[in-house]
Amino acid sequence: MSAHENIGEVLPLWSTIPFAGMLLSIALFPLLAPKFWHDHFGKVSAFWALLLSIPFLLVYREVALYELLHILLADYIPFIILLGSLYAVSGGILLRGTLRGTPAVNTAIIAVGTVLASWMGTTGAAMLLIRPFLRANAHRKNRTFMVVFFIFLVANIGGSLTPLGDPPLFLGFLRGVPFFWTFTILPHMAVAAAALLVVYFAMDTYFYKREGGAPPDDGVKQPLKIEGWYNLFFLLGIIGAVLVSGIAKWGEVSVLGVHRGLQDVVRDAALVLIALLSVIATPRTLREANEFTWFPMKEVALLFAGIFLTMVPPLKILQAGARGELAFLVETVREPYHYFWITGILSSFLDNAPTYLTFLNTAIGSFSPGLPEAEAIGLLIERHPLYLQAISVGAVFFGAATYIGNAPNFMVRSIAEESGTPMPSFFGYMIKYSVTILVPVFILVTVLFFMP
């Protein structure tokens, strides 16, 4: 087997066991052995990564080495650099003043974050607003549901309007989907966001009244002001670097046999530089006032190293399509609502970017077999736009369904816990919130937009 042959065609389904073990560890250890998990989550992540990597390398040798290096160099490291730079820069922006978390204020903050997410990315919007949001509600007793809705809307659904919002849409843009085509899913986003904001406002109002109905008043009302405002320029620098890397074509470089666009390497270097400049320029006292620590970033970096490595077999099998062990699943996808739900459910647990590409290729293969990709995508948009809408909406919306569905989810959870807000377990989040609140909204979106 050559190094670039699709290994997904020969991988057995049981090779996904380490990935399942990684997910179950994240789900169960914090419940069953919280102290062990807090002290050793990095070792657990390393265990599952090695359990996959060692036999994978022994059996498939250079092919396995290439796949592991590829996901580390082309996916994991850029992912951590982007997340780390946004985390460092947003941690240097401090909103001071009297901001009390009433239902109206909280709904307004989430609504603003939902709008911002499409233009500065779900990660950027989430990192910018989560700390002011938590601080405004520090006096509230019931805060868990607030953070969950923040994840639903700011960290996921809000990113569906432009390619800057969420990585799958950016990949679609790189392959020929026009930049503003994603505005065609504005009605889907508006319905989902409006429904969730109404539910949120009702829940917040209920708990607000139960808690006494009035925020604490110390007699001092300070005007709102932003300290560390210069970090907003660093934030714009990050957005610009990401956008340029998607447009520019500066050739390729080979790193350990993995070919990467030179513009991507330059982008990663620029993001590291921006993060360093932010750390140097921002006084330590400001970050301390913002309750900034590096622990959430460390947790995400270690856990997602295990997730990315163990994710190789399920992703490759899925990408093998009808020639892989998941052929029965891929071949059942025919109608727009199939694309919406299958793309979505898989995006909840796997990286939503390659899942988006897999079903985008499935759709263009069904309608325009043999045509060049850019031409086939053009025809898909012209003749069957509903299919691309279903794939796009599924990949973005369902990222909210689990903690690992989208990059900022885990980070927001970690920051919330560090600030003293209890968060549900992996399964608790899915059962208590995703199944009961998100799924009915997704059914509504299906009925309104994707049913024949």
Summary of the structure (lengths in Angstrom):
residues: 452
radius of gyration: 21.8
end to end distance: 43.3
largest distance: 73.2
contacts: 1563
relative contact order: 0.15
helix: 75%
strand: 3%
